[in-house]
Amino acid sequence: MSINLSSQSSTKESQSDCSVTITMNVIGGKWKMPIIHNLSNGLQRFSALKRLIPGVTQKMLVQQLRELESHGIVHRKVYAVVPPKVEYSLTEYGQTLTPILELMHEWGEKHVSKIKGISQEN
């Protein structure tokens, strides 16, 4: 696979059209990939996602889920019951991110000791 990272002009227009920038606008941030990873295993309720992602606040989880939903990555299903029941799942479009997740997992497994070593030095 070849990625063309040749120098582009640094105008805002060219940066916003860059495919890597577009991808990062959708999946970037601390919590989106852990959310996508957990939803790739099947549908989850909000409380389960919160438990599965240590350190995420309720406010941030809601915000990130809404952003992923607005991009068509996550589907939110609300049941008309008391207490409220909401389930989240990846859309078919969201499932297209699975290969990226797998590559990130492989990279992390391959480089975990180096990254931990760097983190401990700092």
ChimeraX commands (.cxc) that place a marker at each C-alpha (Angstrom):
marker #1 position 0.00,0.00,0.00 radius 0.5
marker #1 position 1.33,3.40,-0.92 radius 0.5
marker #1 position 0.19,6.62,0.68 radius 0.5
marker #1 position 0.97,9.82,-1.14 radius 0.5
marker #1 position 1.95,12.36,1.47 radius 0.5
marker #1 position 3.59,14.72,-0.97 radius 0.5
marker #1 position 3.68,18.33,0.08 radius 0.5
marker #1 position 0.41,20.08,-0.51 radius 0.5
marker #1 position -0.23,23.72,-0.10 radius 0.5
marker #1 position -1.11,24.50,3.50 radius 0.5
marker #1 position -4.35,26.25,2.72 radius 0.5
marker #1 position -7.35,25.34,4.82 radius 0.5
marker #1 position -9.13,24.07,1.73 radius 0.5
marker #1 position -6.45,21.51,0.84 radius 0.5
marker #1 position -6.20,20.36,4.48 radius 0.5
marker #1 position -9.95,19.86,4.73 radius 0.5
marker #1 position -9.96,17.84,1.50 radius 0.5
marker #1 position -7.13,15.53,2.63 radius 0.5
marker #1 position -8.46,11.99,3.06 radius 0.5
marker #1 position -6.46,11.45,6.26 radius 0.5
marker #1 position -7.86,14.67,7.74 radius 0.5
marker #1 position -11.38,13.66,6.75 radius 0.5
marker #1 position -10.91,10.24,8.38 radius 0.5
marker #1 position -9.50,11.77,11.56 radius 0.5
marker #1 position -12.43,14.20,11.72 radius 0.5
marker #1 position -14.72,11.18,11.90 radius 0.5
marker #1 position -12.76,8.75,14.10 radius 0.5
marker #1 position -10.19,10.96,15.82 radius 0.5
marker #1 position -10.12,11.69,19.51 radius 0.5
marker #1 position -9.46,9.74,22.64 radius 0.5
marker #1 position -12.77,7.89,22.89 radius 0.5
marker #1 position -14.10,7.22,19.39 radius 0.5
marker #1 position -11.92,4.22,18.54 radius 0.5
marker #1 position -12.60,2.50,21.90 radius 0.5
marker #1 position -16.33,3.07,21.27 radius 0.5
marker #1 position -16.09,1.67,17.73 radius 0.5
marker #1 position -14.00,-1.26,18.99 radius 0.5
marker #1 position -16.56,-2.19,21.63 radius 0.5
marker #1 position -19.45,-1.84,19.18 radius 0.5
marker #1 position -17.62,-4.01,16.63 radius 0.5
marker #1 position -18.31,-6.93,18.98 radius 0.5
marker #1 position -22.06,-6.32,18.75 radius 0.5
marker #1 position -24.69,-3.98,20.08 radius 0.5
marker #1 position -24.22,-2.43,23.51 radius 0.5
marker #1 position -26.30,-0.46,25.93 radius 0.5
marker #1 position -24.97,2.89,27.14 radius 0.5
marker #1 position -24.17,1.62,30.63 radius 0.5
marker #1 position -22.22,-1.34,29.19 radius 0.5
marker #1 position -20.17,0.98,26.97 radius 0.5
marker #1 position -19.40,3.19,29.96 radius 0.5
marker #1 position -18.17,0.15,31.91 radius 0.5
marker #1 position -16.13,-1.15,28.97 radius 0.5
marker #1 position -14.30,2.16,28.46 radius 0.5
marker #1 position -12.46,3.07,31.67 radius 0.5
marker #1 position -12.07,6.77,32.31 radius 0.5
marker #1 position -14.72,8.05,29.92 radius 0.5
marker #1 position -17.21,10.42,31.52 radius 0.5
marker #1 position -20.92,10.15,30.83 radius 0.5
marker #1 position -20.88,13.58,29.16 radius 0.5
marker #1 position -17.99,12.66,26.86 radius 0.5
marker #1 position -19.48,9.29,25.96 radius 0.5
marker #1 position -22.77,10.92,25.01 radius 0.5
marker #1 position -20.95,13.56,22.94 radius 0.5
marker #1 position -18.78,11.04,21.10 radius 0.5
marker #1 position -21.72,8.71,20.41 radius 0.5
marker #1 position -23.72,11.64,19.01 radius 0.5
marker #1 position -20.84,12.62,16.72 radius 0.5
marker #1 position -20.43,9.04,15.50 radius 0.5
marker #1 position -24.19,8.84,14.97 radius 0.5
marker #1 position -24.18,12.09,12.97 radius 0.5
marker #1 position -21.47,10.63,10.69 radius 0.5
marker #1 position -23.52,7.48,10.14 radius 0.5
marker #1 position -21.03,5.25,11.99 radius 0.5
marker #1 position -23.25,4.37,14.95 radius 0.5
marker #1 position -26.95,3.51,15.09 radius 0.5
marker #1 position -28.91,4.47,18.20 radius 0.5
marker #1 position -32.09,2.54,18.97 radius 0.5
marker #1 position -34.40,3.88,21.67 radius 0.5
marker #1 position -37.06,1.63,23.18 radius 0.5
marker #1 position -40.24,3.19,24.54 radius 0.5
marker #1 position -40.02,1.55,27.94 radius 0.5
marker #1 position -39.56,2.69,31.53 radius 0.5
marker #1 position -36.79,2.90,32.52 radius 0.5
marker #1 position -35.48,4.09,29.15 radius 0.5
marker #1 position -33.53,1.54,27.14 radius 0.5
marker #1 position -31.07,2.65,24.46 radius 0.5
marker #1 position -28.87,0.36,22.40 radius 0.5
marker #1 position -25.96,1.31,20.17 radius 0.5
marker #1 position -24.53,-0.63,17.27 radius 0.5
marker #1 position -22.28,-0.05,14.29 radius 0.5
marker #1 position -24.07,0.69,11.06 radius 0.5
marker #1 position -23.06,-1.14,7.90 radius 0.5
marker #1 position -21.08,2.00,7.06 radius 0.5
marker #1 position -19.47,1.95,10.51 radius 0.5
marker #1 position -18.42,-1.65,9.96 radius 0.5
marker #1 position -16.22,-0.45,7.09 radius 0.5
marker #1 position -13.88,0.84,9.84 radius 0.5
marker #1 position -13.19,-2.71,11.05 radius 0.5
marker #1 position -10.08,-3.15,8.85 radius 0.5
marker #1 position -8.63,0.09,10.28 radius 0.5
marker #1 position -9.31,-1.17,13.80 radius 0.5
marker #1 position -7.63,-4.49,13.02 radius 0.5
marker #1 position -4.56,-2.73,11.62 radius 0.5
marker #1 position -4.37,-0.48,14.68 radius 0.5
marker #1 position -4.61,-3.55,16.92 radius 0.5
marker #1 position -1.81,-5.30,15.03 radius 0.5
marker #1 position 0.38,-2.19,15.16 radius 0.5
marker #1 position -0.24,-1.81,18.88 radius 0.5
marker #1 position 0.60,-5.46,19.56 radius 0.5
marker #1 position 3.81,-5.15,17.55 radius 0.5
marker #1 position 4.97,-1.93,19.22 radius 0.5
marker #1 position 3.54,-2.14,22.75 radius 0.5
marker #1 position 6.90,-2.67,24.49 radius 0.5
marker #1 position 8.55,0.23,22.65 radius 0.5
marker #1 position 5.66,2.60,23.42 radius 0.5
marker #1 position 5.58,1.57,27.09 radius 0.5
marker #1 position 9.33,2.16,27.28 radius 0.5
marker #1 position 8.99,5.65,25.83 radius 0.5
marker #1 position 6.10,6.43,28.18 radius 0.5
marker #1 position 8.15,5.36,31.21 radius 0.5
marker #1 position 11.07,7.58,30.14 radius 0.5
marker #1 position 8.83,10.65,30.15 radius 0.5
marker link #1:1,2 radius 0.2
marker link #1:2,3 radius 0.2
marker link #1:3,4 radius 0.2
marker link #1:4,5 radius 0.2
marker link #1:5,6 radius 0.2
marker link #1:6,7 radius 0.2
marker link #1:7,8 radius 0.2
marker link #1:8,9 radius 0.2
marker link #1:9,10 radius 0.2
marker link #1:10,11 radius 0.2
marker link #1:11,12 radius 0.2
marker link #1:12,13 radius 0.2
marker link #1:13,14 radius 0.2
marker link #1:14,15 radius 0.2
marker link #1:15,16 radius 0.2
marker link #1:16,17 radius 0.2
marker link #1:17,18 radius 0.2
marker link #1:18,19 radius 0.2
marker link #1:19,20 radius 0.2
marker link #1:20,21 radius 0.2
marker link #1:21,22 radius 0.2
marker link #1:22,23 radius 0.2
marker link #1:23,24 radius 0.2
marker link #1:24,25 radius 0.2
marker link #1:25,26 radius 0.2
marker link #1:26,27 radius 0.2
marker link #1:27,28 radius 0.2
marker link #1:28,29 radius 0.2
marker link #1:29,30 radius 0.2
marker link #1:30,31 radius 0.2
marker link #1:31,32 radius 0.2
marker link #1:32,33 radius 0.2
marker link #1:33,34 radius 0.2
marker link #1:34,35 radius 0.2
marker link #1:35,36 radius 0.2
marker link #1:36,37 radius 0.2
marker link #1:37,38 radius 0.2
marker link #1:38,39 radius 0.2
marker link #1:39,40 radius 0.2
marker link #1:40,41 radius 0.2
marker link #1:41,42 radius 0.2
marker link #1:42,43 radius 0.2
marker link #1:43,44 radius 0.2
marker link #1:44,45 radius 0.2
marker link #1:45,46 radius 0.2
marker link #1:46,47 radius 0.2
marker link #1:47,48 radius 0.2
marker link #1:48,49 radius 0.2
marker link #1:49,50 radius 0.2
marker link #1:50,51 radius 0.2
marker link #1:51,52 radius 0.2
marker link #1:52,53 radius 0.2
marker link #1:53,54 radius 0.2
marker link #1:54,55 radius 0.2
marker link #1:55,56 radius 0.2
marker link #1:56,57 radius 0.2
marker link #1:57,58 radius 0.2
marker link #1:58,59 radius 0.2
marker link #1:59,60 radius 0.2
marker link #1:60,61 radius 0.2
marker link #1:61,62 radius 0.2
marker link #1:62,63 radius 0.2
marker link #1:63,64 radius 0.2
marker link #1:64,65 radius 0.2
marker link #1:65,66 radius 0.2
marker link #1:66,67 radius 0.2
marker link #1:67,68 radius 0.2
marker link #1:68,69 radius 0.2
marker link #1:69,70 radius 0.2
marker link #1:70,71 radius 0.2
marker link #1:71,72 radius 0.2
marker link #1:72,73 radius 0.2
marker link #1:73,74 radius 0.2
marker link #1:74,75 radius 0.2
marker link #1:75,76 radius 0.2
marker link #1:76,77 radius 0.2
marker link #1:77,78 radius 0.2
marker link #1:78,79 radius 0.2
marker link #1:79,80 radius 0.2
marker link #1:80,81 radius 0.2
marker link #1:81,82 radius 0.2
marker link #1:82,83 radius 0.2
marker link #1:83,84 radius 0.2
marker link #1:84,85 radius 0.2
marker link #1:85,86 radius 0.2
marker link #1:86,87 radius 0.2
marker link #1:87,88 radius 0.2
marker link #1:88,89 radius 0.2
marker link #1:89,90 radius 0.2
marker link #1:90,91 radius 0.2
marker link #1:91,92 radius 0.2
marker link #1:92,93 radius 0.2
marker link #1:93,94 radius 0.2
marker link #1:94,95 radius 0.2
marker link #1:95,96 radius 0.2
marker link #1:96,97 radius 0.2
marker link #1:97,98 radius 0.2
marker link #1:98,99 radius 0.2
marker link #1:99,100 radius 0.2
marker link #1:100,101 radius 0.2
marker link #1:101,102 radius 0.2
marker link #1:102,103 radius 0.2
marker link #1:103,104 radius 0.2
marker link #1:104,105 radius 0.2
marker link #1:105,106 radius 0.2
marker link #1:106,107 radius 0.2
marker link #1:107,108 radius 0.2
marker link #1:108,109 radius 0.2
marker link #1:109,110 radius 0.2
marker link #1:110,111 radius 0.2
marker link #1:111,112 radius 0.2
marker link #1:112,113 radius 0.2
marker link #1:113,114 radius 0.2
marker link #1:114,115 radius 0.2
marker link #1:115,116 radius 0.2
marker link #1:116,117 radius 0.2
marker link #1:117,118 radius 0.2
marker link #1:118,119 radius 0.2
marker link #1:119,120 radius 0.2
marker link #1:120,121 radius 0.2
marker link #1:121,122 radius 0.2
view
